[in-house]
Amino acid sequence: MNRAAIYVRVSTDYAAQKDSPEHQFIACQEYALSIGLSTSSDLIYSDTGLSGMEMENRPEVNRMLGDARQGHFEAVLFTAISRFSRDMADAFNMKKKLEAIYGIRIISIEEGYDSAIEGRNNEMIFTVHAMLAAHKSKEMSVAIKRGLRQSAKKGRHIGNIPPYGYKKTADKRLYPDPVEARIVREVFTSYLSGMSARTIAHNLNERGIQTSSKHRLGKSVLWQPSTITAILHNEVYLGKIVAHKWTTARHVADSRRRDMVISRPIVRPKTDWVIVKRAHDPLIEQKVFDQVHDLLRKKATNHSIRQNTNLLAGMMYCNECGGKMIVTGSKRSSGSNVHTYRYIVCAKTRRIGKFACNNHFITKYDAFLFALVQHLQLLMDSWLHSHDAPAHHETLVSKYSEYRDHKDPLDNPTLAKLYQALDRNRNEQIENLRAYRQGLFSKEVISKDQQELIEQEKQLQSEITHLEEGIASCLALQEKLQKVPSILNFFQHMALYENIVQRLAIQMIVDHIVFYSDGRISVLYTWKTPNQPGS
């Protein structure tokens, strides 16, 4: 008897289809015996939970083609062409390879196709059913996506596995898991404290905290930095569902390079997203989530600091030429040890020559950074003992003392008077034009008065702009000063944090640093005014 292989496939692992591979196998086995073909367990190929549209991702198909090439069987059976493939190109390519190249008999039970029997090996039959399978696949895909969108709009979680920190009810609603929810809050708090995603993952693994994957898959799955980053980016912890955000699109460059269809995930236009607020209980406050995302954005902006450990890059300026100061280094060997020495020099002097700038003074980078951090630590001590902000910030705050308590600029009395004067001015200009049209005054009189009003309007608008900028500056300063104590406290434990966090902390305190040709260095802190250089 000729040997027959059996191929079965089911695209999902839902309960309603769990027996489908077994049913397909029994149907194919019974049919093979009825037409005189033998079957064996080593010639059964089963792709469970895989789409019929992605041939390259179906390992059992590839194993079957390899065995066919080796001559391990003479025929292959499947219940329907849709089980064989839902992509027309794949279906015809496999059919050609099995029939024409490997000499394998192809049998599809439902369609009655049999390549070895005259009258039942009609190419038209195979083509029509392959087309129907492809069309049905597209229809199913559209229907599934439509159903998922509707489910998401009703506040239901549309994934198979709920996000870490939540469990799922029978109607697919999320509710907090007490243990996991505490870990999620800890992840956000730890990241805000300065820990990296790698450190957080390491700490959770050290404590034996299990991921949700470990519970469900029954195997050890360790925390990874990517897992922590995914949690920090997930808006589900705000009690929000964001669905229909991602799709796949063909990547033309990769497809051409690999000579096959390559798709990549891309973000849909925001207008296509399904966003449902208050879909479930939040685990993280919006304020905390925003702070974390601000820190993530800043770390991404300063990503190069991982390779470039100059924590002061972009903050140092030369007093002589106004250009940047850069860090350069040299290596010296002492026996088997190699020491790297870093120096702060004027960029023009370094790149062009000594004639480009008069600032030839060289500062040791590590010594200066150490002195700067020590000074910031002293500022922290002074702050704690005085129970007040550094004294130098008082000038800027008192400059706008008359309106610094007004959150809305329109609530400020001085600003309100200026706006009233501006309204009166514009009304007078309108009255002048009306009087001119009515012929009450000559053109010369109206023009002179109108010109004076226009000049007065410009002056009022200038004062309003200056005052609003002052209010905004004061409010920004007050907000910044509220953060200064916690930032200065950071420098007491600076060595515990990674380079990116150290740089961000310095940026919050130090506005810029000026290097003089005689060796003096001025540090301007972010709470000081331009006419009060730090030292």
C-alpha positions as CSV (number, residue, x, y, z in Angstrom):
1,M,0.0,0.0,0.0
2,N,1.2,3.5,-0.8
3,R,2.0,5.6,2.3
4,A,-0.2,8.7,3.0
5,A,0.7,11.8,5.0
6,I,-2.1,13.7,6.8
7,Y,-2.0,17.4,7.2
8,V,-4.3,19.2,9.7
9,R,-4.5,22.8,10.7
10,V,-6.7,25.0,12.9
11,S,-6.1,28.7,13.2
12,T,-7.2,29.2,16.8
13,D,-7.0,27.3,20.1
14,Y,-10.5,28.4,21.3
15,A,-12.6,25.7,23.2
16,A,-15.0,25.4,20.2
17,Q,-12.1,24.2,18.0
18,K,-9.9,22.2,20.4
19,D,-11.1,18.9,18.9
20,S,-10.9,20.0,15.3
21,P,-7.4,18.7,14.6
22,E,-8.5,15.3,16.0
23,H,-11.6,15.3,13.9
24,Q,-9.6,16.2,10.8
25,F,-7.2,13.4,11.4
26,I,-9.9,10.8,11.9
27,A,-11.7,11.9,8.7
28,C,-8.4,11.8,6.7
29,Q,-7.4,8.4,8.2
30,E,-10.8,6.8,7.4
31,Y,-10.7,8.1,3.8
32,A,-7.1,7.0,3.2
33,L,-8.0,3.4,4.3
34,S,-11.1,3.4,2.1
35,I,-9.0,4.1,-1.0
36,G,-6.2,1.8,-0.1
37,L,-3.6,4.1,1.4
38,S,-1.7,3.4,4.6
39,T,-1.2,5.9,7.4
40,S,1.2,6.1,10.4
41,S,1.7,8.4,13.3
42,D,5.1,9.7,12.0
43,L,3.4,11.0,8.9
44,I,0.9,13.3,10.7
45,Y,1.6,17.0,10.3
46,S,-0.4,19.4,12.5
47,D,-0.2,23.2,12.7
48,T,-2.5,24.2,15.6
49,G,-3.3,27.9,16.3
50,L,-1.6,29.1,13.0
51,S,-3.0,31.2,10.3
52,G,-3.4,29.7,6.8
53,M,-2.1,33.0,5.3
54,E,1.5,32.7,6.6
55,M,3.2,29.8,5.0
56,E,6.7,30.7,6.3
57,N,5.4,30.6,9.9
58,R,3.9,27.0,9.7
59,P,6.7,24.7,10.8
60,E,4.7,21.5,10.1
61,V,4.2,22.5,6.4
62,N,8.0,22.9,6.0
63,R,8.6,19.5,7.7
64,M,6.0,17.9,5.4
65,L,7.7,19.4,2.3
66,G,11.1,18.1,3.6
67,D,9.8,14.6,4.1
68,A,8.1,14.6,0.7
69,R,11.4,15.6,-0.9
70,Q,13.0,12.6,0.9
71,G,10.3,10.3,-0.5
72,H,8.8,9.3,2.9
73,F,5.3,9.2,1.5
74,E,3.5,9.0,-1.8
75,A,0.2,10.9,-1.0
76,V,-1.0,13.7,1.3
77,L,-4.5,14.2,2.5
78,F,-6.3,17.2,4.1
79,T,-10.0,17.7,4.8
80,A,-10.3,20.9,2.8
81,I,-8.2,23.2,0.6
82,S,-8.8,25.9,3.3
83,R,-6.9,23.7,5.8
84,F,-4.1,23.4,3.2
85,S,-3.8,27.2,2.7
86,R,-5.9,30.3,2.6
87,D,-3.5,32.1,0.4
88,M,-3.8,31.5,-3.3
89,A,-0.1,31.9,-4.1
90,D,1.0,29.6,-1.3
91,A,-1.6,27.0,-2.3
92,F,-0.5,26.9,-5.9
93,N,3.2,26.9,-5.0
94,M,2.8,24.0,-2.6
95,K,0.6,22.1,-5.1
96,K,3.2,22.6,-7.9
97,K,6.0,21.5,-5.6
98,L,4.3,18.4,-4.3
99,E,2.7,17.2,-7.5
100,A,5.1,18.3,-10.3
101,I,8.4,18.2,-8.5
102,Y,8.1,15.5,-5.8
103,G,5.4,13.4,-7.5
104,I,3.1,13.4,-4.5
105,R,-0.6,12.7,-4.9
106,I,-2.8,15.4,-3.4
107,I,-6.3,14.6,-2.0
108,S,-8.8,17.1,-0.6
109,I,-11.8,15.3,0.9
110,E,-14.5,18.0,1.0
111,E,-13.9,19.3,-2.6
112,G,-13.4,15.8,-4.0
113,Y,-10.0,16.8,-5.5
114,D,-7.6,13.9,-6.2
115,S,-4.6,14.6,-8.5
116,A,-4.3,10.8,-9.3
117,I,-7.8,10.3,-10.6
118,E,-8.9,11.5,-14.0
119,G,-11.9,13.8,-13.8
120,R,-11.2,14.6,-10.2
121,N,-7.9,16.4,-10.8
122,N,-9.4,19.3,-12.6
123,E,-7.4,22.4,-12.1
124,M,-10.5,24.5,-12.2
125,I,-11.9,22.8,-9.1
126,F,-8.7,23.4,-7.2
127,T,-8.5,27.1,-8.4
128,V,-12.1,27.9,-7.6
129,H,-11.9,26.5,-4.1
130,A,-8.5,28.1,-3.4
131,M,-10.1,31.5,-4.4
132,L,-13.0,30.9,-2.1
133,A,-10.7,30.0,0.8
134,A,-8.7,33.2,0.3
135,H,-11.9,35.3,0.0
136,K,-13.4,33.7,3.1
137,S,-10.2,34.4,5.0
138,K,-10.4,38.1,4.2
139,E,-14.0,38.2,5.2
140,M,-13.3,36.5,8.5
141,S,-10.4,38.9,9.2
142,V,-12.7,41.9,8.6
143,A,-15.4,40.4,10.8
144,I,-13.0,39.6,13.6
145,K,-11.5,43.1,13.6
146,R,-15.0,44.6,13.6
147,G,-15.9,42.5,16.5
148,L,-12.8,43.3,18.4
149,R,-13.4,47.1,17.9
150,Q,-17.0,46.8,19.2
151,S,-15.8,44.8,22.2
152,A,-13.1,47.4,23.0
153,K,-15.7,50.2,22.7
154,K,-17.7,48.5,25.4
155,G,-14.7,48.6,27.7
156,R,-13.7,44.9,27.4
157,H,-10.1,43.7,27.2
158,I,-9.7,42.1,23.8
159,G,-6.4,40.2,24.4
160,N,-6.2,36.6,25.5
161,I,-4.0,37.4,28.5
162,P,-4.8,40.3,30.7
163,P,-2.0,42.8,31.4
164,Y,0.1,42.2,34.5
165,G,-1.6,43.7,37.5
166,Y,-5.1,42.7,36.4
167,K,-7.4,39.7,36.2
168,K,-10.2,39.2,33.7
169,T,-13.9,38.5,34.4
170,A,-16.1,36.2,32.4
171,D,-17.3,39.1,30.3
172,K,-13.7,40.2,29.7
173,R,-13.7,43.1,32.1
174,L,-10.4,43.9,34.0
175,Y,-10.2,44.1,37.7
176,P,-7.0,44.6,39.9
177,D,-5.1,41.7,41.2
178,P,-4.1,42.8,44.8
179,V,-0.6,41.3,44.6
180,E,0.3,42.2,41.1
181,A,-1.2,45.7,41.4
182,R,1.2,46.4,44.3
183,I,4.2,45.4,42.1
184,V,3.0,47.6,39.2
185,R,2.9,50.6,41.6
186,E,6.3,49.7,42.9
187,V,7.7,49.6,39.3
188,F,6.5,53.2,38.6
189,T,7.7,54.5,42.0
190,S,11.1,52.8,41.6
191,Y,11.6,54.3,38.1
192,L,10.7,57.7,39.3
193,S,13.3,57.3,42.1
194,G,16.0,56.9,39.5
195,M,16.3,53.2,39.1
196,S,16.7,51.9,35.5
197,A,14.4,49.3,34.0
198,R,17.3,46.8,34.2
199,T,17.8,47.4,37.9
200,I,14.0,47.1,38.6
201,A,13.9,43.8,36.7
202,H,16.9,42.5,38.5
203,N,15.5,43.4,41.9
204,L,12.2,41.6,41.1
205,N,14.0,38.5,40.0
206,E,16.2,38.5,43.1
207,R,13.1,38.7,45.3
208,G,11.5,35.8,43.5
209,I,8.5,37.9,42.2
210,Q,6.8,35.9,39.4
211,T,5.7,37.3,36.1
212,S,2.2,36.6,34.9
213,S,3.6,34.4,32.2
214,K,5.1,32.1,34.8
215,H,1.7,31.4,36.3
216,R,0.0,30.7,33.0
217,L,2.7,28.8,31.1
218,G,3.9,26.7,34.0
219,K,7.6,27.6,33.3
220,S,10.1,30.1,34.7
221,V,9.9,33.4,32.9
222,L,12.2,36.1,34.3
223,W,11.6,39.8,34.4
224,Q,13.3,41.6,31.6
225,P,14.1,45.3,31.1
226,S,11.7,45.3,28.1
227,T,8.9,44.0,30.3
228,I,9.4,46.8,32.8
229,T,9.5,49.4,29.9
230,A,6.3,47.9,28.5
231,I,4.5,48.3,31.9
232,L,5.7,52.0,32.1
233,H,4.3,52.7,28.7
234,N,1.0,50.9,29.1
235,E,-2.0,53.3,29.5
236,V,-4.1,50.4,30.8
237,Y,-2.9,51.3,34.3
238,L,-4.8,54.6,34.0
239,G,-8.0,52.7,33.8
240,K,-8.0,53.2,30.0
241,I,-8.4,50.9,27.1
242,V,-6.5,51.8,23.9
243,A,-7.3,49.4,21.1
244,H,-6.9,49.3,17.3
245,K,-3.6,51.2,17.7
246,W,-1.3,48.8,15.8
247,T,-1.6,47.2,12.4
248,T,0.9,45.5,10.0
249,A,2.2,46.9,6.7
250,R,4.5,45.5,4.1
251,H,8.1,46.6,4.6
252,V,9.2,47.1,1.0
253,A,13.0,47.4,1.6
254,D,13.1,44.2,3.7
255,S,10.9,42.4,1.3
256,R,13.2,43.2,-1.6
257,R,16.3,42.3,0.4
258,R,15.0,38.9,1.5
259,D,13.0,38.3,-1.7
260,M,9.8,37.5,0.2
261,V,6.9,39.4,1.8
262,I,8.0,41.0,5.1
263,S,5.5,42.8,7.2
264,R,6.2,45.1,10.2
265,P,3.9,46.5,12.9
266,I,3.1,50.2,12.5
267,V,1.0,52.6,14.5
268,R,-2.4,53.6,12.9
269,P,-3.5,57.2,12.7
270,K,-4.7,58.3,16.1
271,T,-8.2,58.9,14.7
272,D,-8.5,55.2,14.1
273,W,-7.7,54.2,17.7
274,V,-10.4,53.0,20.1
275,I,-9.9,54.8,23.4
276,V,-12.2,54.1,26.4
277,K,-11.6,56.0,29.6
278,R,-12.6,54.7,33.0
279,A,-13.1,51.2,31.5
280,H,-11.7,49.7,34.8
281,D,-10.1,50.7,38.1
282,P,-6.8,52.5,37.5
283,L,-3.6,51.4,39.3
284,I,-1.6,54.5,38.6
285,E,-2.5,58.2,39.0
286,Q,-2.4,60.4,35.9
287,K,0.2,62.7,37.5
288,V,2.6,59.8,38.2
289,F,2.1,58.3,34.7
290,D,2.9,61.7,33.2
291,Q,6.0,62.1,35.3
292,V,7.3,58.7,34.3
293,H,6.7,59.5,30.6
294,D,8.5,62.8,30.9
295,L,11.5,60.9,32.4
296,L,11.3,58.3,29.6
297,R,11.3,61.0,27.0
298,K,14.3,62.8,28.6
299,K,16.2,59.5,28.9
300,A,15.6,58.9,25.2
301,T,16.8,62.4,24.3
302,N,19.9,61.8,26.4
303,H,20.5,58.3,25.2
304,S,24.0,59.1,23.9
305,I,25.1,59.6,27.5
306,R,25.3,55.8,27.8
307,Q,28.3,56.0,25.5
308,N,29.5,59.5,26.3
309,T,29.9,59.8,30.1
310,N,30.4,63.6,29.9
311,L,27.6,64.5,32.3
312,L,28.1,68.2,31.6
313,A,27.9,68.0,27.8
314,G,26.1,71.0,26.3
315,M,26.2,73.0,29.5
316,M,29.8,74.3,29.4
317,Y,30.8,77.6,27.6
318,C,34.0,79.5,27.0
319,N,33.9,83.1,28.2
320,E,36.4,84.3,25.6
321,C,34.8,83.2,22.4
322,G,31.3,82.2,23.6
323,G,31.7,78.7,22.1
324,K,31.3,75.3,23.7
325,M,33.8,73.7,26.1
326,I,34.4,70.0,25.4
327,V,35.9,67.1,27.2
328,T,39.0,65.5,25.7
329,G,41.1,62.6,27.0
330,S,44.4,60.9,27.0
331,K,45.5,57.4,28.0
332,R,48.7,56.6,29.9
333,S,50.1,53.2,30.7
334,S,51.7,52.2,33.9
335,G,52.8,48.6,33.7
336,S,49.7,46.6,33.0
337,N,47.3,49.3,34.0
338,V,46.0,51.9,31.6
339,H,44.7,55.2,33.0
340,T,42.4,57.6,31.2
341,Y,42.6,61.3,32.0
342,R,39.9,63.7,30.9
343,Y,40.2,67.5,30.4
344,I,37.8,70.4,29.7
345,V,39.1,72.6,26.9
346,C,37.7,75.2,24.5
347,A,36.3,73.5,21.5
348,K,37.8,76.1,19.1
349,T,41.3,75.8,20.7
350,R,41.1,72.0,20.4
351,R,39.8,71.7,16.9
352,I,41.4,74.8,15.1
353,G,44.4,75.8,17.2
354,K,45.5,78.1,19.9
355,F,45.1,81.2,17.7
356,A,41.3,80.6,17.4
357,C,40.6,81.6,21.1
358,N,42.6,83.1,24.0
359,N,41.2,80.6,26.4
360,H,44.0,78.1,26.8
361,F,43.3,77.0,30.3
362,I,42.8,73.3,30.9
363,T,40.5,72.0,33.6
364,K,40.5,68.4,34.9
365,Y,37.1,67.1,34.2
366,D,36.8,64.5,37.0
367,A,38.2,67.0,39.6
368,F,35.7,69.7,38.5
369,L,32.7,67.3,38.5
370,F,33.6,66.1,42.0
371,A,33.9,69.7,43.2
372,L,30.6,70.6,41.6
373,V,28.8,67.6,43.2
374,Q,30.3,68.5,46.6
375,H,29.0,72.0,46.3
376,L,25.5,70.8,45.4
377,Q,25.7,68.6,48.5
378,L,26.6,71.6,50.6
379,L,23.6,73.5,49.1
380,M,21.4,70.6,50.2
381,D,22.8,70.9,53.8
382,S,22.3,74.6,53.8
383,W,18.7,74.1,52.5
384,L,17.9,71.6,55.2
385,H,19.3,73.8,58.0
386,S,17.6,77.0,56.8
387,H,14.3,75.3,55.9
388,D,14.2,77.6,52.9
389,A,15.4,77.8,49.3
390,P,18.8,79.2,48.5
391,A,18.9,83.0,49.1
392,H,19.8,83.8,45.5
393,H,16.4,83.1,44.2
394,E,14.7,85.8,46.1
395,T,15.5,88.6,43.6
396,L,13.6,87.1,40.8
397,V,10.7,86.1,43.0
398,S,10.4,89.5,44.6
399,K,10.6,91.2,41.2
400,Y,7.1,90.0,40.5
401,S,5.9,90.0,44.1
402,E,2.8,92.1,43.3
403,Y,1.3,89.4,41.1
404,R,3.1,86.2,41.8
405,D,0.1,84.7,43.6
406,H,-2.2,85.1,40.6
407,K,-2.4,81.8,38.7
408,D,-4.5,83.3,35.9
409,P,-2.9,86.4,34.4
410,L,-6.3,88.0,33.9
411,D,-6.8,87.9,37.8
412,N,-3.8,90.2,38.2
413,P,-4.9,93.8,39.1
414,T,-2.1,95.5,37.1
415,L,-2.7,93.4,34.1
416,A,-6.5,93.9,34.3
417,K,-6.0,97.7,34.3
418,L,-3.8,97.5,31.2
419,Y,-6.4,95.4,29.4
420,Q,-9.1,97.9,30.3
421,A,-6.9,100.8,29.0
422,L,-6.3,98.8,25.8
423,D,-10.1,98.3,25.3
424,R,-10.7,102.0,25.8
425,N,-8.0,102.9,23.3
426,R,-9.5,100.6,20.6
427,N,-13.0,102.0,21.3
428,E,-11.6,105.5,20.8
429,Q,-10.1,104.5,17.5
430,I,-13.4,103.2,16.4
431,E,-15.2,106.4,17.5
432,N,-12.6,108.5,15.5
433,L,-13.3,106.6,12.4
434,R,-17.0,107.0,12.9
435,A,-16.6,110.8,13.4
436,Y,-14.5,111.0,10.3
437,R,-17.2,109.3,8.2
438,Q,-19.9,111.6,9.6
439,G,-17.7,114.6,8.8
440,L,-17.6,115.9,12.4
441,F,-13.8,116.7,12.3
442,S,-11.3,117.3,9.6
443,K,-9.0,114.6,8.2
444,E,-5.9,116.3,9.8
445,V,-7.4,116.3,13.3
446,I,-8.6,112.7,13.1
447,S,-5.3,111.5,11.7
448,K,-3.2,113.2,14.4
449,D,-5.4,111.8,17.2
450,Q,-5.6,108.4,15.6
451,Q,-1.8,108.2,15.3
452,E,-1.4,109.0,19.0
453,L,-3.9,106.3,19.9
454,I,-2.0,103.8,17.7
455,E,1.2,104.6,19.5
456,Q,-0.5,104.3,22.8
457,E,-1.9,100.9,21.8
458,K,1.6,99.6,20.9
459,Q,2.9,100.8,24.3
460,L,0.0,99.1,26.2
461,Q,0.5,95.9,24.2
462,S,4.2,95.9,25.0
463,E,3.6,96.3,28.7
464,I,1.0,93.5,28.7
465,T,3.4,91.2,26.9
466,H,6.2,92.0,29.3
467,L,3.9,91.5,32.3
468,E,2.5,88.2,31.1
469,E,6.0,86.9,30.4
470,G,7.0,88.0,33.9
471,I,4.1,86.1,35.4
472,A,4.9,83.0,33.4
473,S,8.5,83.2,34.4
474,C,7.6,83.6,38.1
475,L,5.2,80.7,38.0
476,A,7.8,78.5,36.2
477,L,10.4,79.5,38.8
478,Q,8.1,78.7,41.7
479,E,7.3,75.2,40.2
480,K,11.0,74.6,39.7
481,L,11.9,75.7,43.2
482,Q,9.4,73.2,44.6
483,K,11.5,70.4,42.9
484,V,14.9,71.7,44.0
485,P,15.0,70.1,47.5
486,S,14.3,66.6,46.2
487,I,16.8,67.1,43.4
488,L,19.5,68.5,45.7
489,N,18.8,65.5,48.0
490,F,19.7,63.3,45.0
491,F,23.3,64.4,45.1
492,Q,23.7,63.0,48.5
493,H,23.4,59.5,46.9
494,M,24.4,60.3,43.4
495,A,26.7,57.3,43.0
496,L,23.8,54.9,43.3
497,Y,22.2,56.0,40.0
498,E,23.0,55.5,36.4
499,N,24.6,58.1,34.2
500,I,21.4,59.3,32.5
501,V,19.7,60.0,35.8
502,Q,22.8,61.8,37.1
503,R,22.8,64.0,34.0
504,L,19.1,64.8,34.2
505,A,19.5,65.8,37.9
506,I,22.4,68.1,37.0
507,Q,20.3,69.7,34.2
508,M,17.6,70.5,36.7
509,I,20.0,72.4,38.9
510,V,22.7,73.8,36.6
511,D,21.7,76.2,33.8
512,H,25.2,76.6,32.3
513,I,28.9,76.8,33.3
514,V,31.3,79.5,32.1
515,F,35.1,78.8,31.9
516,Y,37.5,81.8,32.0
517,S,41.0,82.1,30.5
518,D,42.5,82.7,34.0
519,G,41.1,79.5,35.4
520,R,38.0,80.9,37.1
521,I,34.7,79.0,36.6
522,S,31.2,80.3,37.1
523,V,28.1,78.1,37.6
524,L,24.7,79.6,36.9
525,Y,22.0,77.7,38.6
526,T,18.5,77.4,37.3
527,W,17.0,79.5,40.0
528,K,19.3,82.5,39.5
529,T,18.8,85.5,37.3
530,P,21.2,86.2,34.4
531,N,22.7,89.2,36.2
532,Q,23.6,87.0,39.2
533,P,26.2,84.6,38.0
534,G,26.9,81.7,40.3
535,S,30.4,80.9,41.4
